[in-house]
Amino acid sequence: MVPVTSPDFRTHFAPDRVAILGGGPGGYEAALVAADAGAQVTVVEDKGLGGSAVLTDVVPSKTLIATADAMRRVNASTAFGVRFGDHSSDAYETEAWADISKVNERLLKLAHDQSRDIQASLEAIGVTIIRGRGRLVPPHHLEVTTAGGETQLVEADAVLVATGAHPRELPSAQPDGERILNWTQAYNLTEVPEHMIVVGSGVTGAEFASAYRRLGAGVTLVSSRDRVLPGEDADAARVLENSFARVGVQVASQSRAEAVERTAEGVRVTLTDGSVLEGSHCLMAVGGIPNTEDIGLAECGVETAESGHILVDSVSRTTANNVYAAGDCTGVMPLASVAAMQGRVAISHMQGDAVKPLKLHQVASNVFTSPEIATVGVTQEQVDSGKYQADVVKLDLATNPRAKMTNVKDGFVKIFSRKGSGTVIGAVVVAPRASELIFPLALAVTQKIHVDDVAATFTVYPSLSGSLAEAARRLHVHL
Ligand SMILES: Cc1cc2nc3c(=O)[nH]c(=O)nc-3n(C[C@H](O)[C@H](O)[C@H](O)COP(=O)(O)OP(=O)(O)OC[C@H]3O[C@@H](n4cnc5c(N)ncnc54)[C@H](O)[C@@H]3O)c2cc1C
């Protein structure tokens, strides 16, 4: 028996050899933590470190959106008294245009540089990286086939599966990479599409619709529901719909794409009601499929749901001993931040370290449209259904002095406080850079901070964050 005070205590419980399948945020964040804890870590990655998050999803899309936002600000600057040449109109359109080849070149370079940086930081702390396709072999080892066709066995005491997901395709709407695109192919465009039809009005569809419109494309968004962003706060979705209407994004609501085909000029999208939309390009954003096929899960006793997602608990354990899973392959919440947290939690658990199980109500997330929509914690729907007893304040930004100065007309702050305790249990922020404004409210939700304490915290004057404190102030309960 090793005394608890022994310096060797950790190693008698913790796996010495950790193998990680997949080098996205779920995998590489886990590798950093495991190597830091002294384990011998191997990451098996097929495409490049950083995974889809860095190479095709988060980094390129948010870099594209950064250009779209720069265009928006240039276009909106006439309202601030800015003039270009002899141009003197206050109209939405200015003479700014996006050099999309340059934009795409920049975002792809950024993605590859980021991938290289992640690889370098892993190598610097001694993580072994094997480029190749891996699969689990019992009990919890990995077999890797490299690009050259050689196979190699990575023996491990514990394994983390973080294989991510790939775009879902409809049989009648196969991407060709030129006119019919999935989100990984959108960065090959050499011209701003004349008219992009975006199929799917979830987060990815709404973000691309918003971005391409700001970049100068005509855009139609096909939504199977009666509104965009069906999973988000209804008030927030309404603000976005109004913004879409103002800048000319057309929304075909309650419409499902049945087929997408190429025409001589572009694309034709046939909807299930028989109507037809014509455009120059079509972007399919209809969700993801977990990369869990043919990777040896069943052979190792790892159970999956019907959807193919790996079943995990709140500390990332699968149904097999010493096999953990993190990220999009688990379907817990398809966010890079959640994947990374699941990966870290998995390593802490396998190391026998203190673990805080994943709490989904503490996840802050953002829709990078214009305006942005950031949320954390309890939702309006959960309050309305009686699942949570909460007081709610919604404060429009229109009266905020900083909003007036910066010509922000759309947006609001909404805070939910628990009845009785007065602690912040949820929030929605709709604003430019809402992704940066949500953090104090995420902190309040995570740390169960009272609305009076949020209200009593100094904010900069003038600032949009002043509205966070003001909304909290209005939730004060007079006893
Ligand atoms: C367009 C778009 C924008 C997004 N924007 C955001 C955002 O702004 N913020 C956010 O938090 N999330 C965002 N997401 C979600 C985010 O991309 C995912 O949640 C995140 O990538 C999940 O990380 P992961 O580690 O699970 O998987 P991935 O990032 O998909 O990485 C998995 C890796 O595993 C590798 N792999 C798979 N199978 C094997 C195998 N058998 N052998 C070897 N390697 C294998 C793959 O090559 C891949 O590199 C976005 C998603 C999309 C589609």
The ligand as an SDF file (V2000), in Angstrom:
LIG
                    3D

 53 58  0  0  0  0  0  0  0  0999 V2000
  -19.2820   26.1280  -39.3340 C   0  0  0  0  0  0  0  0  0  0  0  0
  -19.1080   25.8390  -37.8800 C   0  0  0  0  0  0  0  0  0  0  0  0
  -18.7900   26.8590  -37.0100 C   0  0  0  0  0  0  0  0  0  0  0  0
  -18.6190   26.5940  -35.6570 C   0  0  0  0  0  0  0  0  0  0  0  0
  -18.3270   27.6250  -34.8070 N   0  0  0  0  0  0  0  0  0  0  0  0
  -18.1700   27.3880  -33.4840 C   0  0  0  0  0  0  0  0  0  0  0  0
  -17.8580   28.4510  -32.5880 C   0  0  0  0  0  0  0  0  0  0  0  0
  -17.7960   29.6060  -32.9830 O   0  0  0  0  0  0  0  0  0  0  0  0
  -17.6520   28.1560  -31.2860 N   0  0  0  0  0  0  0  0  0  0  0  0
  -17.7230   26.8740  -30.8140 C   0  0  0  0  0  0  0  0  0  0  0  0
  -17.5090   26.6530  -29.6130 O   0  0  0  0  0  0  0  0  0  0  0  0
  -18.0100   25.8400  -31.6410 N   0  0  0  0  0  0  0  0  0  0  0  0
  -18.2420   26.0720  -32.9600 C   0  0  0  0  0  0  0  0  0  0  0  0
  -18.5230   25.0330  -33.8100 N   0  0  0  0  0  0  0  0  0  0  0  0
  -18.5470   23.6580  -33.2780 C   0  0  0  0  0  0  0  0  0  0  0  0
  -17.1320   23.1050  -33.1900 C   0  0  0  0  0  0  0  0  0  0  0  0
  -16.5170   23.1530  -34.4490 O   0  0  0  0  0  0  0  0  0  0  0  0
  -17.1430   21.6740  -32.6940 C   0  0  0  0  0  0  0  0  0  0  0  0
  -17.9370   21.5820  -31.5520 O   0  0  0  0  0  0  0  0  0  0  0  0
  -15.7230   21.2080  -32.3780 C   0  0  0  0  0  0  0  0  0  0  0  0
  -14.9850   21.1310  -33.5570 O   0  0  0  0  0  0  0  0  0  0  0  0
  -15.7440   19.8490  -31.6870 C   0  0  0  0  0  0  0  0  0  0  0  0
  -14.4400   19.4720  -31.3940 O   0  0  0  0  0  0  0  0  0  0  0  0
  -14.0040   17.9270  -31.3980 P   0  0  0  0  0  0  0  0  0  0  0  0
  -12.6580   17.8800  -30.7830 O   0  0  0  0  0  0  0  0  0  0  0  0
  -15.0730   17.1190  -30.8350 O   0  0  0  0  0  0  0  0  0  0  0  0
  -13.9470   17.5190  -32.9290 O   0  0  0  0  0  0  0  0  0  0  0  0
  -13.2160   18.0870  -34.2090 P   0  0  0  0  0  0  0  0  0  0  0  0
  -12.8340   19.5090  -34.0870 O   0  0  0  0  0  0  0  0  0  0  0  0
  -14.1270   17.6930  -35.3140 O   0  0  0  0  0  0  0  0  0  0  0  0
  -11.8840   17.2230  -34.2870 O   0  0  0  0  0  0  0  0  0  0  0  0
  -11.9330   15.8310  -34.4550 C   0  0  0  0  0  0  0  0  0  0  0  0
  -10.6740   15.3680  -35.1470 C   0  0  0  0  0  0  0  0  0  0  0  0
  -10.6240   13.9670  -35.1140 O   0  0  0  0  0  0  0  0  0  0  0  0
  -10.0500   13.4960  -36.3130 C   0  0  0  0  0  0  0  0  0  0  0  0
  -10.4670   12.1190  -36.5420 N   0  0  0  0  0  0  0  0  0  0  0  0
  -11.7280   11.6380  -36.6800 C   0  0  0  0  0  0  0  0  0  0  0  0
  -11.7040   10.3020  -36.8270 N   0  0  0  0  0  0  0  0  0  0  0  0
  -10.4070    9.9290  -36.7930 C   0  0  0  0  0  0  0  0  0  0  0  0
   -9.7510    8.6870  -36.8860 C   0  0  0  0  0  0  0  0  0  0  0  0
  -10.4230    7.5380  -37.0100 N   0  0  0  0  0  0  0  0  0  0  0  0
   -8.4010    8.6770  -36.8290 N   0  0  0  0  0  0  0  0  0  0  0  0
   -7.6980    9.8340  -36.6690 C   0  0  0  0  0  0  0  0  0  0  0  0
   -8.2730   11.0390  -36.5680 N   0  0  0  0  0  0  0  0  0  0  0  0
   -9.6140   11.0940  -36.6160 C   0  0  0  0  0  0  0  0  0  0  0  0
  -10.5900   14.4510  -37.3770 C   0  0  0  0  0  0  0  0  0  0  0  0
   -9.7160   14.4800  -38.4930 O   0  0  0  0  0  0  0  0  0  0  0  0
  -10.6130   15.7710  -36.6220 C   0  0  0  0  0  0  0  0  0  0  0  0
   -9.4390   16.4910  -36.8710 O   0  0  0  0  0  0  0  0  0  0  0  0
  -18.7480   25.2680  -35.1730 C   0  0  0  0  0  0  0  0  0  0  0  0
  -19.0780   24.2390  -36.0540 C   0  0  0  0  0  0  0  0  0  0  0  0
  -19.2740   24.5210  -37.3830 C   0  0  0  0  0  0  0  0  0  0  0  0
  -19.6540   23.4100  -38.3110 C   0  0  0  0  0  0  0  0  0  0  0  0
  1  2  1  0
  2  3  1  0
  2 52  2  0
  3  4  2  0
  4  5  1  0
  4 50  1  0
  5  6  2  0
  6  7  1  0
  6 13  1  0
  7  8  2  0
  7  9  1  0
  9 10  1  0
 10 11  2  0
 10 12  1  0
 12 13  2  0
 13 14  1  0
 14 15  1  0
 14 50  1  0
 15 16  1  0
 16 17  1  0
 16 18  1  0
 18 19  1  0
 18 20  1  0
 20 21  1  0
 20 22  1  0
 22 23  1  0
 23 24  1  0
 24 25  2  0
 24 26  1  0
 24 27  1  0
 27 28  1  0
 28 29  2  0
 28 30  1  0
 28 31  1  0
 31 32  1  0
 32 33  1  0
 33 34  1  0
 33 48  1  0
 34 35  1  0
 35 36  1  0
 35 46  1  0
 36 37  1  0
 36 45  1  0
 37 38  2  0
 38 39  1  0
 39 40  1  0
 39 45  2  0
 40 41  1  0
 40 42  2  0
 42 43  1  0
 43 44  2  0
 44 45  1  0
 46 47  1  0
 46 48  1  0
 48 49  1  0
 50 51  2  0
 51 52  1  0
 52 53  1  0
M  END
$$$$
